[in-house]
Structures are given as structure tokens and as C-alpha cells.
Amino acid sequence: MNEILKFIFLNIGKVVGVIIGLFIAFFLLTFGLFKTLFIAAFIILGYILGKWHDEGISLRKIVREFLNALKIEK
């Protein structure tokens, strides 16, 4: 058991890559390409929103600045 944990920690990038590949294959076989892409898009969106929250970036402020930029361009 100790050897397995040692292998995993020494090759963490490979192990994570294999797990991600397994999940992608599962989703593709279960849901199909477009539903899998849809799920991936929301995972990425959730990651971005969570990252902004961790960094103290306000979503409300971003939306307000975006809307103001649209008003200025017109």
C-alpha cells in the first residue's frame, strides 16, 4: 500500500490526467458530445466564478462595468 501511495505522489500529474480522462470518456459515452460540452462549460464557469470570489472580485461590479461600457459604445 505504501508503494502505491508513493507512486501516486511521485506521478500526481499523470494520475490526475488519467482520472480526468476517465471522467471525460464516461460523460461522452453516457451523454454524448454536446451535452458533455455543455456540462464542461458550466464547470468552467463555476471555476471562474469561484476564483473571482476567492480573489475578492465582485461579479456585480464586473456586470456594472460591462453594461456601462455598452452604453458608452452606443
N, CA, C and O atoms as CSV, one atom per row, in Angstrom:
chain,resi,resn,atom,element,x,y,z
A,1,MET,N,N,0.829,-1.195,0.000
A,1,MET,CA,C,0.000,0.000,0.000
A,1,MET,C,C,0.870,1.254,0.000
A,1,MET,O,O,0.556,2.233,-0.677
A,2,ASN,N,N,1.949,1.222,0.750
A,2,ASN,CA,C,2.845,2.361,0.839
A,2,ASN,C,C,3.479,2.655,-0.521
A,2,ASN,O,O,3.688,3.817,-0.868
A,3,GLU,N,N,3.784,1.613,-1.289
A,3,GLU,CA,C,4.376,1.776,-2.617
A,3,GLU,C,C,3.391,2.449,-3.574
A,3,GLU,O,O,3.786,3.260,-4.411
A,4,ILE,N,N,2.119,2.110,-3.446
A,4,ILE,CA,C,1.092,2.707,-4.315
A,4,ILE,C,C,0.973,4.200,-4.027
A,4,ILE,O,O,0.919,5.007,-4.955
A,5,LEU,N,N,0.931,4.570,-2.756
A,5,LEU,CA,C,0.838,5.982,-2.394
A,5,LEU,C,C,2.077,6.745,-2.852
A,5,LEU,O,O,1.973,7.883,-3.312
A,6,LYS,N,N,3.240,6.126,-2.729
A,6,LYS,CA,C,4.475,6.755,-3.173
A,6,LYS,C,C,4.437,6.993,-4.676
A,6,LYS,O,O,4.829,8.060,-5.147
A,7,PHE,N,N,3.961,5.992,-5.436
A,7,PHE,CA,C,3.840,6.134,-6.889
A,7,PHE,C,C,2.876,7.262,-7.248
A,7,PHE,O,O,3.152,8.069,-8.136
A,8,ILE,N,N,1.748,7.309,-6.550
A,8,ILE,CA,C,0.739,8.341,-6.829
A,8,ILE,C,C,1.317,9.733,-6.585
A,8,ILE,O,O,1.141,10.628,-7.412
A,9,PHE,N,N,1.999,9.924,-5.469
A,9,PHE,CA,C,2.545,11.251,-5.154
A,9,PHE,C,C,3.684,11.648,-6.074
A,9,PHE,O,O,3.871,12.832,-6.354
A,10,LEU,N,N,4.450,10.672,-6.548
A,10,LEU,CA,C,5.540,10.976,-7.470
A,10,LEU,C,C,5.037,11.273,-8.878
A,10,LEU,O,O,5.718,11.937,-9.658
A,11,ASN,N,N,3.845,10.779,-9.200
A,11,ASN,CA,C,3.284,10.935,-10.540
A,11,ASN,C,C,1.891,11.545,-10.482
A,11,ASN,O,O,0.984,11.096,-11.182
A,12,ILE,N,N,1.720,12.561,-9.653
A,12,ILE,CA,C,0.390,13.132,-9.410
A,12,ILE,C,C,-0.234,13.692,-10.683
A,12,ILE,O,O,-1.444,13.572,-10.875
A,13,GLY,N,N,0.565,14.299,-11.555
A,13,GLY,CA,C,0.032,14.844,-12.803
A,13,GLY,C,C,-0.544,13.761,-13.695
A,13,GLY,O,O,-1.607,13.935,-14.291
A,14,LYS,N,N,0.160,12.644,-13.786
A,14,LYS,CA,C,-0.319,11.521,-14.609
A,14,LYS,C,C,-1.591,10.928,-14.019
A,14,LYS,O,O,-2.534,10.613,-14.745
A,15,VAL,N,N,-1.611,10.779,-12.714
A,15,VAL,CA,C,-2.776,10.188,-12.049
A,15,VAL,C,C,-4.004,11.073,-12.235
A,15,VAL,O,O,-5.084,10.582,-12.562
A,16,VAL,N,N,-3.838,12.373,-12.027
A,16,VAL,CA,C,-4.961,13.302,-12.207
A,16,VAL,C,C,-5.405,13.301,-13.671
A,16,VAL,O,O,-6.603,13.331,-13.951
A,17,GLY,N,N,-4.455,13.267,-14.602
A,17,GLY,CA,C,-4.792,13.216,-16.026
A,17,GLY,C,C,-5.594,11.983,-16.391
A,17,GLY,O,O,-6.543,12.062,-17.171
A,18,VAL,N,N,-5.217,10.846,-15.830
A,18,VAL,CA,C,-5.952,9.604,-16.089
A,18,VAL,C,C,-7.370,9.694,-15.533
A,18,VAL,O,O,-8.322,9.268,-16.187
A,19,ILE,N,N,-7.514,10.242,-14.335
A,19,ILE,CA,C,-8.840,10.370,-13.718
A,19,ILE,C,C,-9.711,11.319,-14.530
A,19,ILE,O,O,-10.886,11.034,-14.763
A,20,ILE,N,N,-9.146,12.447,-14.964
A,20,ILE,CA,C,-9.912,13.390,-15.789
A,20,ILE,C,C,-10.311,12.737,-17.104
A,20,ILE,O,O,-11.449,12.886,-17.550
A,21,GLY,N,N,-9.385,12.014,-17.730
A,21,GLY,CA,C,-9.702,11.303,-18.975
A,21,GLY,C,C,-10.801,10.280,-18.785
A,21,GLY,O,O,-11.658,10.118,-19.653
A,22,LEU,N,N,-10.786,9.590,-17.664
A,22,LEU,CA,C,-11.825,8.607,-17.363
A,22,LEU,C,C,-13.188,9.277,-17.236
A,22,LEU,O,O,-14.183,8.778,-17.762
A,23,PHE,N,N,-13.230,10.418,-16.530
A,23,PHE,CA,C,-14.497,11.146,-16.388
A,23,PHE,C,C,-14.994,11.654,-17.745
A,23,PHE,O,O,-16.183,11.556,-18.047
A,24,ILE,N,N,-14.091,12.193,-18.554
A,24,ILE,CA,C,-14.496,12.697,-19.873
A,24,ILE,C,C,-15.053,11.558,-20.726
A,24,ILE,O,O,-16.091,11.712,-21.370
A,25,ALA,N,N,-14.367,10.421,-20.731
A,25,ALA,CA,C,-14.846,9.264,-21.504
A,25,ALA,C,C,-16.217,8.814,-21.007
A,25,ALA,O,O,-17.102,8.515,-21.809
A,26,PHE,N,N,-16.393,8.764,-19.695
A,26,PHE,CA,C,-17.678,8.371,-19.126
A,26,PHE,C,C,-18.792,9.312,-19.559
A,26,PHE,O,O,-19.864,8.870,-19.971
A,27,PHE,N,N,-18.527,10.635,-19.462
A,27,PHE,CA,C,-19.543,11.609,-19.852
A,27,PHE,C,C,-19.847,11.528,-21.351
A,27,PHE,O,O,-21.007,11.625,-21.752
A,28,LEU,N,N,-18.822,11.353,-22.171
A,28,LEU,CA,C,-19.049,11.255,-23.612
A,28,LEU,C,C,-19.888,10.031,-23.962
A,28,LEU,O,O,-20.798,10.115,-24.787
A,29,LEU,N,N,-19.590,8.909,-23.346
A,29,LEU,CA,C,-20.355,7.686,-23.624
A,29,LEU,C,C,-21.769,7.755,-23.060
A,29,LEU,O,O,-22.701,7.209,-23.649
A,30,THR,N,N,-21.928,8.419,-21.933
A,30,THR,CA,C,-23.236,8.486,-21.286
A,30,THR,C,C,-24.134,9.555,-21.899
A,30,THR,O,O,-25.304,9.294,-22.179
A,31,PHE,N,N,-23.601,10.752,-22.111
A,31,PHE,CA,C,-24.423,11.886,-22.516
A,31,PHE,C,C,-24.234,12.318,-23.960
A,31,PHE,O,O,-25.123,12.962,-24.517
A,32,GLY,N,N,-23.118,11.993,-24.582
A,32,GLY,CA,C,-22.839,12.450,-25.934
A,32,GLY,C,C,-21.983,13.704,-25.904
A,32,GLY,O,O,-21.739,14.283,-24.845
A,33,LEU,N,N,-21.529,14.117,-27.088
A,33,LEU,CA,C,-20.570,15.211,-27.201
A,33,LEU,C,C,-21.134,16.551,-26.732
A,33,LEU,O,O,-20.511,17.221,-25.908
A,34,PHE,N,N,-22.292,16.951,-27.236
A,34,PHE,CA,C,-22.796,18.291,-26.949
A,34,PHE,C,C,-23.237,18.456,-25.498
A,34,PHE,O,O,-23.024,19.513,-24.902
A,35,LYS,N,N,-23.844,17.428,-24.929
A,35,LYS,CA,C,-24.217,17.519,-23.511
A,35,LYS,C,C,-22.971,17.550,-22.631
A,35,LYS,O,O,-22.949,18.235,-21.609
A,36,THR,N,N,-21.933,16.811,-23.024
A,36,THR,CA,C,-20.682,16.835,-22.277
A,36,THR,C,C,-20.037,18.207,-22.357
A,36,THR,O,O,-19.530,18.708,-21.354
A,37,LEU,N,N,-20.047,18.829,-23.546
A,37,LEU,CA,C,-19.505,20.177,-23.686
A,37,LEU,C,C,-20.291,21.181,-22.858
A,37,LEU,O,O,-19.718,22.103,-22.278
A,38,PHE,N,N,-21.606,20.998,-22.806
A,38,PHE,CA,C,-22.477,21.855,-22.003
A,38,PHE,C,C,-22.108,21.745,-20.518
A,38,PHE,O,O,-21.994,22.755,-19.824
A,39,ILE,N,N,-21.923,20.512,-20.044
A,39,ILE,CA,C,-21.528,20.286,-18.655
A,39,ILE,C,C,-20.161,20.911,-18.395
A,39,ILE,O,O,-19.960,21.555,-17.366
A,40,ALA,N,N,-19.220,20.725,-19.322
A,40,ALA,CA,C,-17.871,21.277,-19.166
A,40,ALA,C,C,-17.909,22.805,-19.116
A,40,ALA,O,O,-17.159,23.417,-18.356
A,41,ALA,N,N,-18.773,23.420,-19.916
A,41,ALA,CA,C,-18.881,24.878,-19.923
A,41,ALA,C,C,-19.328,25.381,-18.557
A,41,ALA,O,O,-18.811,26.388,-18.072
A,42,PHE,N,N,-20.279,24.698,-17.930
A,42,PHE,CA,C,-20.746,25.131,-16.619
A,42,PHE,C,C,-19.720,24.843,-15.530
A,42,PHE,O,O,-19.643,25.579,-14.546
A,43,ILE,N,N,-18.933,23.787,-15.691
A,43,ILE,CA,C,-17.850,23.533,-14.739
A,43,ILE,C,C,-16.824,24.657,-14.819
A,43,ILE,O,O,-16.355,25.147,-13.792
A,44,ILE,N,N,-16.478,25.062,-16.029
A,44,ILE,CA,C,-15.516,26.150,-16.220
A,44,ILE,C,C,-16.075,27.465,-15.672
A,44,ILE,O,O,-15.358,28.222,-15.018
A,45,LEU,N,N,-17.348,27.732,-15.940
A,45,LEU,CA,C,-17.985,28.940,-15.414
A,45,LEU,C,C,-17.967,28.938,-13.888
A,45,LEU,O,O,-17.678,29.961,-13.268
A,46,GLY,N,N,-18.273,27.804,-13.288
A,46,GLY,CA,C,-18.244,27.691,-11.834
A,46,GLY,C,C,-16.848,27.915,-11.281
A,46,GLY,O,O,-16.684,28.549,-10.238
A,47,TYR,N,N,-15.846,27.398,-11.972
A,47,TYR,CA,C,-14.461,27.607,-11.548
A,47,TYR,C,C,-14.101,29.092,-11.597
A,47,TYR,O,O,-13.506,29.628,-10.662
A,48,ILE,N,N,-14.468,29.746,-12.698
A,48,ILE,CA,C,-14.149,31.174,-12.851
A,48,ILE,C,C,-14.845,32.002,-11.779
A,48,ILE,O,O,-14.223,32.873,-11.170
A,49,LEU,N,N,-16.126,31.742,-11.540
A,49,LEU,CA,C,-16.857,32.487,-10.508
A,49,LEU,C,C,-16.268,32.229,-9.122
A,49,LEU,O,O,-16.158,33.152,-8.315
A,50,GLY,N,N,-15.893,30.991,-8.845
A,50,GLY,CA,C,-15.278,30.672,-7.558
A,50,GLY,C,C,-13.925,31.342,-7.395
A,50,GLY,O,O,-13.589,31.815,-6.310
A,51,LYS,N,N,-13.150,31.383,-8.467
A,51,LYS,CA,C,-11.844,32.046,-8.434
A,51,LYS,C,C,-12.022,33.535,-8.167
A,51,LYS,O,O,-11.297,34.116,-7.360
A,52,TRP,N,N,-12.985,34.148,-8.842
A,52,TRP,CA,C,-13.250,35.578,-8.620
A,52,TRP,C,C,-13.645,35.823,-7.169
A,52,TRP,O,O,-13.194,36.786,-6.548
A,53,HIS,N,N,-14.490,34.948,-6.633
A,53,HIS,CA,C,-14.924,35.100,-5.245
A,53,HIS,C,C,-13.735,34.992,-4.305
A,53,HIS,O,O,-13.616,35.781,-3.367
A,54,ASP,N,N,-12.856,34.028,-4.542
A,54,ASP,CA,C,-11.670,33.865,-3.699
A,54,ASP,C,C,-10.745,35.074,-3.768
A,54,ASP,O,O,-10.094,35.422,-2.783
A,55,GLU,N,N,-10.691,35.709,-4.931
A,55,GLU,CA,C,-9.815,36.862,-5.113
A,55,GLU,C,C,-10.481,38.176,-4.708
A,55,GLU,O,O,-9.861,39.237,-4.781
A,56,GLY,N,N,-11.729,38.106,-4.286
A,56,GLY,CA,C,-12.430,39.303,-3.836
A,56,GLY,C,C,-12.984,40.146,-4.966
A,56,GLY,O,O,-13.282,41.325,-4.773
A,57,ILE,N,N,-13.126,39.559,-6.140
A,57,ILE,CA,C,-13.673,40.292,-7.287
A,57,ILE,C,C,-15.190,40.181,-7.239
A,57,ILE,O,O,-15.729,39.082,-7.107
A,58,SER,N,N,-15.875,41.300,-7.343
A,58,SER,CA,C,-17.326,41.332,-7.268
A,58,SER,C,C,-17.942,41.122,-8.653
A,58,SER,O,O,-17.650,41.861,-9.593
A,59,LEU,N,N,-18.790,40.115,-8.762
A,59,LEU,CA,C,-19.484,39.857,-10.023
A,59,LEU,C,C,-20.394,41.029,-10.367
A,59,LEU,O,O,-20.531,41.396,-11.534
A,60,ARG,N,N,-21.010,41.610,-9.356
A,60,ARG,CA,C,-21.890,42.755,-9.565
A,60,ARG,C,C,-21.123,43.929,-10.183
A,60,ARG,O,O,-21.634,44.612,-11.070
A,61,LYS,N,N,-19.900,44.155,-9.709
A,61,LYS,CA,C,-19.070,45.228,-10.242
A,61,LYS,C,C,-18.681,44.954,-11.694
A,61,LYS,O,O,-18.675,45.874,-12.513
A,62,ILE,N,N,-18.363,43.723,-12.018
A,62,ILE,CA,C,-17.993,43.363,-13.391
A,62,ILE,C,C,-19.170,43.587,-14.332
A,62,ILE,O,O,-19.003,44.144,-15.417
A,63,VAL,N,N,-20.352,43.155,-13.923
A,63,VAL,CA,C,-21.545,43.325,-14.764
A,63,VAL,C,C,-21.849,44.812,-14.942
A,63,VAL,O,O,-22.183,45.248,-16.044
A,64,ARG,N,N,-21.735,45.586,-13.870
A,64,ARG,CA,C,-21.992,47.022,-13.945
A,64,ARG,C,C,-21.019,47.697,-14.916
A,64,ARG,O,O,-21.435,48.518,-15.734
A,65,GLU,N,N,-19.735,47.360,-14.833
A,65,GLU,CA,C,-18.741,47.941,-15.738
A,65,GLU,C,C,-19.001,47.524,-17.183
A,65,GLU,O,O,-18.827,48.324,-18.102
A,66,PHE,N,N,-19.414,46.283,-17.381
A,66,PHE,CA,C,-19.725,45.808,-18.724
A,66,PHE,C,C,-20.913,46.559,-19.316
A,66,PHE,O,O,-20.878,46.968,-20.477
A,67,LEU,N,N,-21.953,46.739,-18.525
A,67,LEU,CA,C,-23.138,47.459,-19.008
A,67,LEU,C,C,-22.805,48.918,-19.284
A,67,LEU,O,O,-23.290,49.493,-20.259
A,68,ASN,N,N,-21.990,49.515,-18.442
A,68,ASN,CA,C,-21.570,50.902,-18.684
A,68,ASN,C,C,-20.752,50.995,-19.962
A,68,ASN,O,O,-20.892,51.969,-20.701
A,69,ALA,N,N,-19.917,50.033,-20.242
A,69,ALA,CA,C,-19.123,50.026,-21.473
A,69,ALA,C,C,-20.029,49.905,-22.696
A,69,ALA,O,O,-19.762,50.510,-23.735
A,70,LEU,N,N,-21.092,49.128,-22.570
A,70,LEU,CA,C,-22.035,49.002,-23.684
A,70,LEU,C,C,-22.756,50.322,-23.947
A,70,LEU,O,O,-22.997,50.682,-25.100
A,71,LYS,N,N,-23.096,51.037,-22.887
A,71,LYS,CA,C,-23.777,52.327,-23.031
A,71,LYS,C,C,-22.870,53.354,-23.673
A,71,LYS,O,O,-23.327,54.161,-24.483
A,72,ILE,N,N,-21.596,53.341,-23.330
A,72,ILE,CA,C,-20.643,54.317,-23.883
A,72,ILE,C,C,-20.425,54.082,-25.364
A,72,ILE,O,O,-20.277,55.039,-26.124
A,73,GLU,N,N,-20.402,52.813,-25.794
A,73,GLU,CA,C,-20.130,52.496,-27.209
A,73,GLU,C,C,-21.286,52.891,-28.119
A,73,GLU,O,O,-21.065,53.103,-29.311
A,74,LYS,N,N,-22.481,52.997,-27.618
A,74,LYS,CA,C,-23.637,53.308,-28.470
A,74,LYS,C,C,-23.716,54.738,-28.819
A,74,LYS,O,O,-24.633,55.151,-29.528
